[in-house]
Amino acid sequence: MGNITIIEAIEDQNLFGSLFKDQATWINWKYFLAVLFGLELDSKGLALYKECTGRQMASQGRFSEAYAIVGRRGGKSFISSIIACYLALFHDWTPYLSKGEIGWIMVIASDRQQARVILNYIKAVLQIPIFNNMVEKELSWEIRLKNQVTISVKTCDYRTIRGYTVVAAICDEIAFWKVEGANPAQEILTALRPSMATIPGSLLLGISTPYSKSGPLYESFRNKWGKDDPDVLIWKAPTRIMNPTISERTIDKALKEDYSAAKAEWLAEFREDLETFLSSEMIEAAIVPKRWELPRIEGVSYYAFTDPSGGRADSFTLAIAHREGEKIILDRLEERKPPFGPQDIVREFSQIIKSYGISAVTGDKYAGEWVKRAFQDCGIKYIHSDLNKSEIYLEFEPLVAQGQVELLDNKTLFSQLRGLERRVRSGGKDQIDHYPGGNDDLANAAAGACVISKRPAKEPRIRFLGEGRKYV
């Protein structure tokens, strides 16, 4: 559509300009875009560039890789959609594409809800009258244009991005990509880069609120911020730098309520109070390859732990373990994902528990009273754990670290254990929980079963007296 810069497209009311309510409030995003695409800066832009990049000299050209670390409500998703549409509409990729080959612009979001937000922004751009004749076909999550380019909005799954010729990839909220595997964000970036290798001028952009000091966003910041790298740009800015419409009062209130969280959310600082709980190496060392389930052995005392479903997104899980000398063996894992009938799951799990000669199951003391009654109706006593979830994980950690646990070969279990985070508390016990948007239902059950299998010899408060008898 002609030789036009992204800044000119934003300021033209016939192009992107109609989508910006107040151009003045987006001035610092324009400076970021000018830096990203190698455009000239005025004195104010140069000062902001130095502040947000830690560099002293302005870049002489456009970047092939960039990371924008910006506080919450800073306008990241909207800008992501503008960049995607600009690259799709105003850049000619055909010299680098074979006849019939499609150049893909991938916008990758942390979940389907966020993907839908970005897709709606992109649709709003393409509904501008001047772009109407550019759309060839609109699918659920893809928009095919008539210039051999398709814009695709996806969730973060490295398995779905291979086999494409990618001209640009925009990774939205990359700090929170921890859905599957040990480090899916890194796996996705590893898969993307070869897909872009044959396309001069391609762009890989990560744009996110910061989170913990782990993963490719933090690693890129640690290695590249303040460095005069001609290929990789790191831009870090608090919310109000990029979006001055957010009130200081809102941010000040958040800082008073939870300083560590608000510092990351609004001030774009990586959290100091979070760290990975269990390393991949520790977990892998505990897993017995190709051991998916173990049958009951007569004469062995088994222990059952359940994590009842607490909502629509939670699974109902069960784990069974036993002790062999100093070793704790995880024998069985069961997970039932919603939707399901809770009473049906209780009956099913009760039969599994009985098949291992167990008459009681331990579980969260915060579970509804219906759980206790439901198990009792099936002939299984429900014991409220005297440890909360964090305490269970804290007792489970040394068992894993010291090689005292044998875990089943279960990908979901590995993923959930790897996704646990330790939140360091001053003057008190650390809190262990899954990352935002994650789950740990299976991990909680497995850790609980291992811990209660270990404790009876030294902790009579959870002693198991044998089949058909009681906990005391």
C-alpha positions in Angstrom: 0.0 0.0 0.0 2.9 2.3 -0.6 5.9 3.5 1.2 4.6 4.7 4.5 6.1 4.5 8.0 4.2 3.1 11.0 4.1 6.6 12.6 2.6 8.1 9.5 0.0 5.3 9.5 -1.0 6.0 13.1 -1.3 9.7 12.5 -3.4 9.4 9.4 -7.1 9.4 10.2 -7.8 7.4 7.0 -5.4 4.7 8.2 -4.8 3.7 11.9 -5.4 7.1 13.2 -9.2 6.7 13.6 -8.5 4.0 16.3 -6.5 6.3 18.6 -8.8 8.3 20.8 -6.1 10.7 21.9 -2.9 10.7 19.9 -1.0 12.7 22.6 -1.4 9.9 25.2 0.4 7.5 22.8 3.4 9.6 22.1 5.8 7.3 24.0 4.6 4.3 22.1 5.3 6.2 18.9 8.8 6.7 20.1 9.1 3.0 20.8 7.8 2.2 17.3 10.2 4.7 15.8 13.1 3.0 17.5 11.8 -0.5 16.6 11.6 0.4 12.9 14.7 2.5 12.7 13.1 6.0 12.3 14.6 9.3 13.5 14.0 10.6 17.0 13.6 14.1 18.2 15.3 15.3 21.5 12.4 14.1 23.7 12.4 10.7 21.9 16.1 10.4 22.4 15.8 11.1 26.1 13.1 8.5 26.5 15.1 6.0 24.4 18.1 6.4 26.8 15.8 6.0 29.8 13.9 2.9 28.6 16.8 1.1 26.9 19.8 2.0 29.1 21.7 2.9 25.9 23.4 6.1 25.1 23.6 6.0 21.3 20.5 5.8 19.1 20.2 2.9 16.8 20.9 3.4 13.1 18.4 0.8 11.8 15.4 -1.4 12.5 15.7 -4.3 14.9 15.1 -8.0 14.0 14.3 -8.9 17.6 12.8 -6.8 20.4 11.3 -7.1 23.9 9.0 -4.5 25.3 8.7 -4.9 29.1 5.9 -2.6 30.1 3.6 -2.3 33.1 0.1 -3.5 33.2 -2.6 -1.5 31.3 0.2 0.1 29.3 -1.5 -0.5 25.9 0.6 -3.6 25.0 -2.1 -5.7 23.3 -3.4 -2.8 21.2 0.1 -1.9 20.0 0.7 -5.6 19.2 -2.3 -5.5 16.9 -1.1 -2.3 15.3 2.3 -3.7 14.6 0.9 -6.9 13.2 -1.5 -5.1 10.8 1.2 -2.6 9.7 3.6 -5.5 8.8 0.8 -7.3 7.0 -0.6 -4.3 5.1 2.3 -2.0 4.4 5.3 -4.3 3.8 5.8 -6.3 0.6 6.9 -9.8 1.6 6.4 -11.4 -1.9 10.1 -11.1 -3.0 10.9 -13.6 -0.3 8.0 -16.0 -0.9 7.7 -18.7 -3.5 4.7 -18.8 -5.8 1.8 -20.0 -3.6 3.7 -19.7 -0.4 2.1 -17.8 2.5 3.9 -15.4 4.8 2.5 -15.7 8.3 2.3 -13.0 10.9 1.7 -14.8 14.1 0.4 -13.1 17.2 0.9 -15.6 20.1 -1.0 -15.0 23.3 -0.8 -16.6 26.8 -4.4 -17.9 26.6 -7.5 -18.0 24.5 -9.1 -15.0 26.3 -6.1 -12.8 25.6 -5.9 -14.1 22.0 -9.5 -13.1 21.5 -8.8 -9.5 22.7 -6.0 -9.1 20.3 -8.0 -10.7 17.4 -10.7 -8.2 18.0 -8.2 -5.3 17.8 -6.9 -6.7 14.5 -10.4 -7.1 13.1 -11.1 -3.4 14.1 -8.1 -2.3 12.0 -9.1 -4.4 9.0 -12.7 -2.9 9.1 -11.3 0.5 8.3 -12.7 1.3 4.9 -9.4 1.7 3.1 -8.4 -1.9 4.1 -11.7 -3.6 3.3 -10.6 -4.9 -0.1 -7.4 -6.4 1.4 -9.2 -9.3 3.2 -9.6 -12.5 1.2 -11.0 -14.8 3.8 -11.7 -14.6 7.6 -11.6 -17.7 9.7 -12.0 -18.3 13.4 -8.4 -17.4 14.3 -6.9 -16.4 11.0 -7.4 -13.6 8.5 -6.1 -14.2 5.0 -5.1 -11.2 3.0 -4.8 -10.9 -0.8 -1.0 -10.1 -0.7 0.2 -13.6 0.3 0.0 -12.8 4.0 -2.1 -14.4 6.7 -2.4 -13.0 10.2 -2.9 -15.8 12.7 -3.7 -15.4 16.4 -2.6 -18.4 18.5 -2.1 -19.5 22.0 1.3 -20.5 23.2 1.9 -24.0 22.0 5.2 -24.7 20.2 3.7 -27.7 18.4 1.3 -25.5 16.4 3.9 -23.1 14.9 6.2 -25.4 13.0 6.1 -25.8 9.3 5.2 -22.1 8.6 7.1 -19.3 6.8 6.9 -16.6 9.5 7.5 -13.0 8.5 6.7 -11.7 12.0 5.9 -13.1 15.4 4.5 -11.0 18.2 4.6 -12.8 21.5 2.1 -11.2 23.8 2.6 -11.5 27.6 5.5 -13.9 27.1 6.5 -13.8 30.8 3.4 -15.9 31.6 3.8 -18.6 28.9 4.0 -21.6 31.2 1.2 -23.8 30.1 3.0 -26.9 29.0 6.5 -28.3 29.3 9.5 -27.1 31.4 9.8 -23.8 29.5 7.4 -23.4 26.6 8.3 -19.8 26.0 11.9 -20.9 25.1 10.6 -23.8 23.1 8.3 -21.5 21.0 11.2 -19.0 20.4 13.4 -21.9 19.4 10.7 -23.1 16.9 10.1 -19.6 15.6 13.6 -18.5 14.7 14.2 -21.0 11.9 10.8 -20.2 10.5 11.9 -16.6 10.0 15.5 -17.3 8.9 14.8 -16.9 5.1 12.9 -13.6 5.5 14.9 -10.4 5.4 13.3 -7.8 7.6 11.4 -10.3 9.7 10.5 -9.3 13.3 10.4 -11.3 16.5 8.8 -9.2 19.2 8.1 -10.2 22.8 5.8 -7.7 24.7 4.8 -8.4 28.3 4.4 -7.3 31.8 7.4 -8.7 33.7 7.1 -11.6 36.2 9.7 -13.8 37.8 13.4 -13.7 37.2 13.3 -16.7 34.9 12.5 -17.5 31.3 13.5 -15.9 28.0 12.1 -12.4 28.8 14.2 -12.0 31.9 17.2 -13.7 30.3 17.0 -11.2 27.3 16.7 -8.3 29.7 19.6 -9.5 31.8 21.8 -10.1 28.8 20.9 -7.3 26.5 19.4 -4.3 28.4 21.8 -1.3 28.1 23.9 -3.1 25.5 24.4 -1.5 22.0 23.2 -4.6 20.1 22.2 -3.7 16.6 19.8 -6.7 16.3 18.1 -6.9 19.7 16.2 -4.1 21.4 15.2 -4.2 25.1 12.7 -1.5 26.1 11.5 -1.4 29.7 9.0 1.2 31.0 6.5 1.6 33.9 2.8 1.8 33.0 2.5 5.6 33.3 5.4 6.2 31.0 3.5 4.3 28.2 0.0 5.2 29.3 -0.3 8.5 31.3 -4.1 8.1 31.6 -3.6 5.6 34.5 -3.8 7.6 37.7 -0.9 7.7 40.2 -3.4 7.0 43.0 -4.3 3.6 41.5 -0.7 2.6 41.4 0.1 4.0 44.9 -2.8 2.0 46.3 -1.6 -1.2 44.7 1.9 -0.7 46.0 0.6 -0.3 49.6 -1.5 -3.5 49.3 1.2 -5.8 47.8 4.4 -4.0 47.0 6.2 -6.9 45.3 3.3 -7.7 43.0 2.5 -4.1 42.2 6.1 -3.3 41.5 6.0 -5.8 38.7 2.5 -5.0 37.5 2.8 -1.3 37.4 6.5 -0.4 37.6 7.7 -3.1 35.2 10.3 -4.5 37.6 11.0 -8.2 37.7 9.8 -9.8 41.0 12.4 -10.3 43.7 10.2 -12.5 45.8 9.6 -15.4 43.4 11.9 -18.2 42.4 11.4 -21.6 40.8 10.6 -24.2 43.4 11.9 -27.4 41.8 14.3 -27.6 38.9 13.8 -29.7 35.8 16.9 -31.7 36.7 15.5 -32.6 40.2 12.2 -33.7 38.8 13.6 -35.7 35.9 15.9 -37.5 38.3 12.9 -38.6 40.4 10.9 -39.9 37.5 11.2 -43.5 36.5 10.9 -43.6 32.7 8.0 -45.5 31.2 6.6 -46.3 34.7 3.0 -45.2 34.4 1.3 -47.2 37.2 2.2 -49.8 39.7 -0.2 -52.6 40.9 -0.8 -53.4 44.6 1.7 -55.6 46.4 0.2 -57.7 49.2 1.5 -56.8 52.7 2.4 -53.2 51.8 0.7 -50.3 53.4 -0.5 -47.7 50.9 -1.5 -44.1 51.4 -4.0 -42.1 49.4 -4.2 -38.3 48.9 -6.9 -36.5 46.9 -7.3 -32.9 45.7 -11.0 -32.4 45.1 -12.1 -30.1 42.4 -12.7 -26.5 43.7 -14.1 -24.9 40.6 -14.8 -25.2 36.9 -11.2 -25.1 35.9 -9.9 -27.5 38.5 -9.3 -31.2 38.1 -10.3 -33.8 40.7 -7.1 -35.8 41.4 -6.0 -38.9 43.4 -2.5 -40.2 44.2 -1.4 -43.4 45.9 2.0 -44.1 47.3 3.9 -46.4 49.6 7.2 -46.6 51.4 10.0 -49.0 50.8 12.7 -48.4 53.4 13.9 -44.9 52.8 12.3 -44.7 49.4 8.8 -43.3 48.7 7.2 -44.9 45.7 4.4 -43.1 43.8 2.1 -46.0 42.6 -0.8 -44.4 40.9 -2.1 -41.0 39.6 -5.6 -40.3 38.5 -7.0 -37.0 37.1 -10.5 -36.2 36.0 -10.9 -32.9 34.2 -14.1 -30.9 34.2 -16.9 -31.2 33.4 -17.8 -34.2 35.5 -20.2 -35.3 38.2 -18.3 -35.0 41.5 -20.3 -37.8 43.1 -19.4 -40.1 40.2 -15.6 -39.3 40.6 -15.8 -40.0 44.4 -17.3 -43.4 43.7 -14.7 -44.2 41.1 -11.8 -43.0 43.3 -13.2 -44.9 46.3 -13.0 -48.2 44.3 -9.4 -47.4 43.3 -8.5 -46.6 46.9 -10.0 -49.9 48.2 -8.2 -51.9 45.5 -4.9 -50.9 47.3 -6.3 -52.0 50.6 -6.8 -48.5 51.9 -9.8 -47.4 54.0 -9.0 -43.7 54.3 -8.0 -40.8 52.1 -6.3 -37.6 53.1 -7.3 -34.3 51.5 -7.5 -30.6 51.8 -9.2 -29.5 55.0 -10.8 -26.6 53.1 -12.7 -29.0 50.8 -16.4 -28.8 51.1 -18.2 -31.0 53.7 -19.8 -32.8 50.8 -16.4 -34.4 50.0 -16.2 -35.9 53.4 -19.7 -37.2 53.3 -19.4 -38.5 49.7 -16.3 -40.6 50.6 -17.9 -41.8 53.8 -21.0 -43.0 51.8 -18.6 -45.1 49.7 -16.9 -46.6 52.8 -13.8 -44.4 52.7 -12.9 -42.1 55.6 -11.9 -38.6 54.6 -9.0 -37.2 56.7 -8.4 -33.5 56.7 -4.7 -32.9 56.1 -3.0 -31.1 59.0 -0.6 -29.5 56.4 -1.7 -26.9 54.0 -0.6 -27.0 50.4 2.6 -25.0 50.9 3.6 -27.1 53.9 3.1 -30.3 51.8 5.3 -29.0 49.1 8.0 -27.8 51.5 8.1 -31.3 53.0 8.1 -32.8 49.5 11.0 -30.8 48.3 13.8 -32.5 50.3 12.4 -35.9 49.4 12.9 -35.0 45.7 16.2 -33.2 46.3 17.7 -36.1 48.2 16.6 -38.8 45.7 14.1 -40.4 48.1 11.1 -40.3 45.7 10.3 -42.4 42.7 7.7 -40.6 40.6 5.5 -41.9 37.7 6.3 -40.9 34.2 3.4 -38.4 33.8 3.9 -35.3 31.6 1.2 -33.3 33.4 2.8 -34.1 36.7 6.2 -33.0 35.4 4.7 -29.8 34.0 2.9 -28.9 37.1 5.8 -29.6 39.4 8.1 -27.6 37.1 5.6 -24.7 37.2 5.5 -24.4 41.0 6.9 -21.1 42.4 8.3 -20.2 45.8 7.2 -16.9 47.1 9.7 -15.8 49.7 8.1 -14.4 52.8 10.0 -12.3 55.3 9.6 -13.5 58.9 7.5 -16.5 57.9 7.2 -19.7 55.9 7.6 -19.5 52.1 4.4 -19.9 50.0 4.5 -22.4 47.3 1.9 -22.3 44.5 1.4 -22.6 40.7 2.1 -19.6 38.4 -0.8 -17.3 37.4 -3.2 -19.2 35.2 -1.6 -22.5 35.9 -2.8 -25.6 37.8 -1.2 -27.9 40.3 -4.1 -30.4 41.1 -2.1 -33.5 40.1 1.1 -32.2 41.7 -0.6 -31.5 45.0 -2.1 -35.0 45.1 1.3 -36.6 44.3 3.2 -34.5 46.8 0.6 -35.2 49.5 0.6 -38.9 49.0 4.4 -39.0 49.2 4.5 -36.8 52.3 2.0 -38.9 54.2 3.8 -42.0 53.2 7.0 -40.6 54.7 5.8 -39.1 57.9 4.1 -42.0 59.8 7.3 -43.4 61.3 8.3 -40.0 62.8 5.0 -38.2 62.9 2.5 -40.2 64.8 -0.1 -37.4 64.3 -0.8 -38.9 60.9 0.0 -42.5 61.7 -1.8 -45.2 59.6 -2.7 -48.3 61.5 -3.5 -50.7 58.7 -6.3 -51.7 56.4 -9.8 -51.4 57.9 -8.4 -49.4 60.9 -8.1 -45.7 61.6 -5.7 -42.8 61.4 -4.9 -41.3 64.8 
